[in-house]
Amino acid sequence: MLDTLDAPAVRTWCRLALAALGQAREEIDALNVYPVPDGDTGTNLYLTVESAAEALDAVFAAAEEPELSVAAAAAARGALIGARGNSGVILAQWLRGFAEELAGGGELAGALDHGARSAYRAVAEPVEGTLLTVAAAAAKAAGGADGLTGQAQEAYRAARQALLLTPDQLSALAEAGVVDAGGRGLVAVLGALVDAVSGQQPMGPVALRREVDPLVVDGCESYERPPGSGHPAFEVIYLLEAEDEQLPLLRERLGRLGDSLVIGGGDGLWNVHVHVDDAGAAVEAGVEAGRPYRIRITHFAEAAARAGEREETVSHGRAVLSVVTGSGLAQLCGQAGSVVLEADPDRPPVSAELVAAVHRCGAREVVLLLNDPELRPAAGAAADQLREEGVRIAVLPTRSPVQGLAALAVHDAGRRFDEDVVAMTSAAGATRYAELAVAEGESWTMAGVCQAGDVLGLIDGDVAVIGADLTETALTVLERMIAAGGELVTLVLGEEAPEDLADRLIAHARRTRPEVDTVAYRGGQEAAPLLIGVE
């Protein structure tokens, strides 16, 4: 439990927030009914925090122990550069205010308060019942608490309560019977903050729906869209290099053009978000104010149409993309007909890298084999973006490279896409998997307490065997795997595997289960000395 916030804690917070948003991404997307029901708030928030996490990693790569102010500022700037959508820009500005207060020596409660105020100032016409309301409630509650952990816990508790009340304040939410999507995302971020400073993950599900009478708001301010008005046709987002004195005129021009105007940033760099009918005029306003770049224009009607037509996408070639670590595994997958993204074992690929890898495939239909459950959030965000571009993509959540190899073995580009995906999914699901790992410290496991240096045998993701010798532990795990039956055993040896390990395992399998075929490969992976697959 921390007494004061420091740079490593900010980095931990960012990583935990990214994981939390990744887990809740689809749930938040489904809540998205305001200001435009385009179902992407969860994805936008995930991508925003992902960019913040990348910026923090760069800071820690350059300096082993950066100052708190440097780390917080890097996270805020990274979020600003990568901010997507209305909620993403607001969250980035919230982080900027948070970082500014920390740089001035403020404590957590003050940072939450300054973050909330900064977020409100970024929005041209603040609306209650949104992320802004949740941020304000969290800041107010933190101000009445003592200590770092107490302030974080009170902020999280109040944010959850404020989220539950958002349908009382915003009629669009009341009519849909859901809480605000952006507010739900901030609750996830604040929950990660509690975990980062206390080491205790907040428990209990977050309420997503509340049955309320849309005409009764209990004295809270409500927002009504003027009768007969519709949503603007375009969402326009761009980064803008401009002097501070240019912002008032830009806000005025964009305010006349549309709504949902949010401008976050500072120090000459701004992230501009607005919904308009004249996208060209919105960009021209940016040109007159400074230098706009990374311009993204989304036509809401076309985006909705693309979403409805995804299943009808015509194939112009199909590819399988496998994400692996280790040159041997990369070669194996390549020989099996897959395009390969060889990942850094210390830094899993982010969504932008997955998108770029799919683009390099040059196919309109892509099957993505993750081979690691931790990649699912990034892959989900990447898949959403690729589908908007017209790529038909199926993400197979293979949990181990041996499941990926089993899926590749039945891949047939001559089949219809859906049939191929079903066959590959079935093959992967029918493959039990195991791996060996070396414990880094004392820990409780499903098989008992392990100590640093112990060899762990994991079967289907859970520790099943704890041993002192790598080869003996591998033999025990293999025996448990094939005792349940199987036709083919695949062994993938890691970089640190003993030279005779494969021979001893194959000899054992032939002696005890002669009906089972066994093959071995050098995978070269660093993390696991051995991977086992049983089909």
NORPE-V698944 format. One record per backbone hydrogen bond with DSSP energy under -0.5 kcal/mol. CO is the residue of the C=O (numbers start at 1). NH is the residue of the N-H. E is the energy in kcal/mol with one decimal. If there is no record, write none. Layout:
CO;NH;E + CO;NH;E
//
This chain:
6;10;-1.9 + 7;11;-2.2 + 8;12;-2.6 + 9;13;-2.9 + 10;14;-2.4 + 11;15;-2.3 + 12;16;-2.8 + 13;17;-2.8 + 14;18;-2.2 + 15;19;-2.2 + 16;20;-2.6 + 17;21;-2.7 + 18;22;-2.3 + 19;23;-2.2 + 20;24;-1.9 + 21;25;-0.8 + 24;28;-2.8 + 25;29;-2.5 + 26;30;-2.0 + 27;31;-0.9 + 28;31;-0.7 + 28;32;-0.7 + 29;32;-1.0 + 31;33;-1.0 + 32;39;-0.7 + 36;38;-2.6 + 40;44;-2.8 + 41;45;-2.6 + 42;46;-2.2 + 43;47;-2.5 + 44;48;-2.1 + 45;49;-2.4 + 46;50;-2.5 + 47;51;-1.9 + 48;52;-1.5 + 49;53;-2.6 + 50;54;-2.1 + 51;55;-1.9 + 52;56;-2.1 + 53;57;-2.3 + 54;58;-1.9 + 55;59;-1.7 + 56;60;-2.4 + 57;61;-1.8 + 58;62;-1.4 + 59;63;-2.0 + 63;66;-0.7 + 67;71;-2.4 + 68;72;-2.7 + 69;73;-2.1 + 70;74;-2.2 + 71;75;-2.2 + 72;76;-2.2 + 73;77;-2.6 + 74;78;-2.7 + 75;79;-2.4 + 76;80;-2.2 + 77;81;-2.5 + 78;82;-2.1 + 79;83;-0.8 + 80;83;-0.6 + 84;88;-1.0 + 85;89;-2.0 + 86;90;-1.9 + 87;91;-2.7 + 88;92;-2.3 + 89;93;-2.1 + 90;94;-2.2 + 91;95;-2.4 + 92;96;-1.9 + 93;97;-2.4 + 94;98;-2.2 + 95;99;-2.6 + 96;100;-2.4 + 97;101;-1.9 + 98;102;-1.8 + 99;103;-2.4 + 100;104;-1.1 + 101;106;-2.6 + 102;105;-1.8 + 107;111;-2.2 + 108;112;-2.6 + 109;113;-2.0 + 110;114;-2.8 + 111;115;-2.4 + 112;116;-2.1 + 113;117;-2.3 + 114;118;-2.3 + 115;119;-2.1 + 116;120;-2.2 + 117;121;-2.1 + 118;122;-1.3 + 119;123;-0.8 + 120;123;-0.9 + 122;263;-2.4 + 123;126;-0.6 + 130;133;-0.5 + 130;134;-1.7 + 131;135;-2.5 + 132;136;-2.3 + 133;137;-2.3 + 134;138;-2.2 + 135;139;-2.2 + 136;140;-2.3 + 137;141;-2.0 + 138;142;-2.2 + 139;143;-1.7 + 140;144;-0.5 + 141;144;-1.2 + 142;145;-1.7 + 147;151;-2.5 + 148;152;-2.3 + 149;153;-2.7 + 150;154;-2.4 + 151;155;-2.3 + 152;156;-2.2 + 153;157;-2.6 + 154;158;-2.6 + 155;159;-2.1 + 156;160;-2.2 + 157;161;-1.9 + 158;162;-2.8 + 159;163;-2.4 + 160;164;-1.8 + 161;165;-1.0 + 162;166;-0.5 + 163;166;-1.3 + 165;168;-1.5 + 165;169;-0.6 + 166;169;-1.3 + 166;170;-1.5 + 169;223;-0.7 + 170;173;-0.9 + 170;174;-1.8 + 171;175;-2.9 + 172;176;-1.3 + 173;177;-1.5 + 173;178;-1.9 + 180;184;-2.0 + 181;185;-1.9 + 182;186;-1.9 + 183;187;-2.1 + 184;188;-1.7 + 185;189;-1.9 + 186;190;-2.7 + 187;191;-2.3 + 188;192;-1.8 + 189;193;-1.4 + 190;194;-2.0 + 191;195;-1.9 + 192;196;-2.3 + 193;197;-2.1 + 194;198;-2.2 + 194;200;-0.5 + 195;199;-2.1 + 197;2;-2.8 + 199;201;-0.5 + 208;179;-2.3 + 210;212;-0.9 + 212;214;-0.7 + 213;216;-2.1 + 215;217;-0.6 + 217;220;-2.6 + 223;171;-0.9 + 226;229;-2.1 + 233;300;-2.3 + 234;236;-0.5 + 234;276;-2.1 + 235;298;-2.7 + 236;274;-2.0 + 237;296;-3.2 + 238;272;-3.1 + 239;293;-2.5 + 240;242;-0.7 + 240;270;-2.4 + 241;291;-2.5 + 243;246;-1.8 + 244;247;-1.7 + 246;250;-1.8 + 247;251;-3.0 + 248;252;-2.0 + 249;253;-2.5 + 250;254;-2.7 + 251;255;-2.3 + 252;256;-1.6 + 253;257;-1.3 + 254;258;-1.9 + 257;277;-0.7 + 259;275;-2.9 + 261;124;-2.6 + 262;273;-2.4 + 264;271;-3.1 + 266;269;-1.6 + 268;242;-1.4 + 269;266;-2.5 + 270;240;-2.9 + 270;272;-0.6 + 271;264;-2.1 + 272;238;-2.0 + 273;262;-2.6 + 274;236;-3.0 + 274;276;-0.5 + 275;259;-2.0 + 276;234;-3.2 + 277;279;-0.7 + 278;282;-1.4 + 279;283;-2.0 + 280;284;-2.6 + 281;285;-2.0 + 282;286;-1.1 + 283;287;-2.1 + 284;288;-2.2 + 285;289;-1.2 + 286;290;-2.1 + 290;292;-0.6 + 291;241;-2.0 + 293;239;-2.5 + 296;237;-2.4 + 298;235;-2.6 + 298;300;-0.7 + 299;303;-2.6 + 300;304;-2.2 + 301;305;-2.2 + 302;306;-2.8 + 303;307;-2.1 + 304;308;-1.8 + 305;309;-1.3 + 306;310;-0.5 + 307;310;-0.7 + 309;312;-1.7 + 310;313;-1.4 + 317;316;-0.7 + 317;364;-0.9 + 317;365;-1.4 + 319;367;-2.4 + 320;322;-0.5 + 320;339;-3.2 + 321;369;-3.2 + 322;324;-0.6 + 322;341;-2.9 + 324;343;-3.2 + 326;330;-2.1 + 327;331;-2.3 + 328;332;-2.4 + 329;333;-2.6 + 330;334;-2.2 + 331;335;-2.6 + 332;336;-1.3 + 333;338;-2.3 + 334;337;-1.5 + 339;322;-2.9 + 340;342;-0.6 + 341;324;-1.9 + 341;343;-0.8 + 344;347;-1.3 + 347;344;-0.6 + 350;353;-0.6 + 350;354;-1.7 + 351;355;-2.6 + 352;356;-2.3 + 353;357;-2.2 + 354;358;-2.2 + 355;359;-2.3 + 356;360;-2.0 + 357;361;-0.9 + 358;361;-0.7 + 358;362;-0.7 + 358;363;-0.6 + 359;362;-1.1 + 364;392;-3.1 + 365;319;-2.2 + 366;368;-0.6 + 366;394;-2.3 + 367;321;-2.8 + 367;369;-0.6 + 368;370;-0.7 + 368;396;-2.8 + 369;323;-2.3 + 372;375;-1.8 + 373;376;-1.4 + 375;379;-2.6 + 376;380;-2.5 + 377;381;-2.0 + 378;382;-2.3 + 379;383;-2.7 + 380;384;-1.9 + 381;385;-1.7 + 382;386;-2.5 + 383;387;-2.4 + 384;388;-1.6 + 385;389;-1.1 + 386;391;-2.4 + 387;390;-1.3 + 391;393;-0.8 + 392;366;-2.7 + 394;368;-3.0 + 394;396;-0.7 + 395;397;-0.7 + 396;370;-1.5 + 396;398;-2.7 + 398;372;-0.9 + 400;403;-1.0 + 400;404;-1.6 + 401;405;-2.5 + 402;406;-1.7 + 403;407;-2.1 + 404;408;-2.4 + 405;409;-1.7 + 406;410;-0.6 + 407;410;-1.0 + 407;411;-0.5 + 408;411;-0.9 + 412;415;-1.7 + 416;420;-2.5 + 417;421;-2.5 + 418;422;-2.3 + 419;423;-2.3 + 420;424;-2.5 + 421;425;-2.6 + 422;426;-2.4 + 423;427;-2.1 + 424;428;-2.3 + 425;429;-2.7 + 426;430;-1.6 + 428;431;-1.5 + 430;432;-0.7 + 432;534;-2.4 + 433;460;-3.1 + 434;532;-2.8 + 435;458;-2.9 + 436;530;-0.5 + 437;439;-0.5 + 437;456;-3.5 + 439;453;-2.7 + 443;450;-2.7 + 445;448;-1.3 + 448;445;-1.7 + 450;443;-1.9 + 451;454;-2.3 + 454;439;-2.9 + 454;456;-0.6 + 455;467;-3.0 + 456;437;-2.0 + 456;458;-0.7 + 457;464;-3.3 + 457;465;-1.7 + 458;435;-2.1 + 458;460;-0.5 + 459;462;-1.7 + 462;459;-2.7 + 465;457;-3.1 + 467;455;-3.0 + 469;473;-2.3 + 470;474;-2.3 + 471;475;-2.2 + 472;476;-2.0 + 473;477;-2.5 + 474;478;-2.7 + 475;479;-2.3 + 476;480;-2.0 + 477;481;-2.1 + 478;482;-2.6 + 479;483;-1.5 + 480;484;-0.6 + 481;484;-0.8 + 482;485;-1.6 + 487;517;-2.3 + 488;535;-2.7 + 489;491;-0.5 + 489;519;-2.7 + 490;533;-2.4 + 491;493;-0.5 + 491;521;-2.5 + 492;531;-2.1 + 493;523;-2.3 + 493;524;-1.7 + 494;497;-1.3 + 498;501;-1.4 + 500;504;-2.1 + 501;505;-2.3 + 502;506;-2.8 + 503;507;-2.4 + 504;508;-2.0 + 505;509;-2.4 + 506;510;-2.5 + 507;511;-1.9 + 508;512;-2.4 + 509;513;-2.8 + 513;516;-2.0 + 517;489;-3.1 + 519;491;-2.6 + 521;493;-3.1 + 521;523;-0.8 + 523;328;-1.1 + 523;329;-2.1 + 525;495;-2.7 + 527;529;-0.5 + 529;494;-3.2 + 530;436;-2.0 + 531;492;-2.6 + 532;434;-2.3 + 533;490;-3.0 + 534;432;-2.2
//
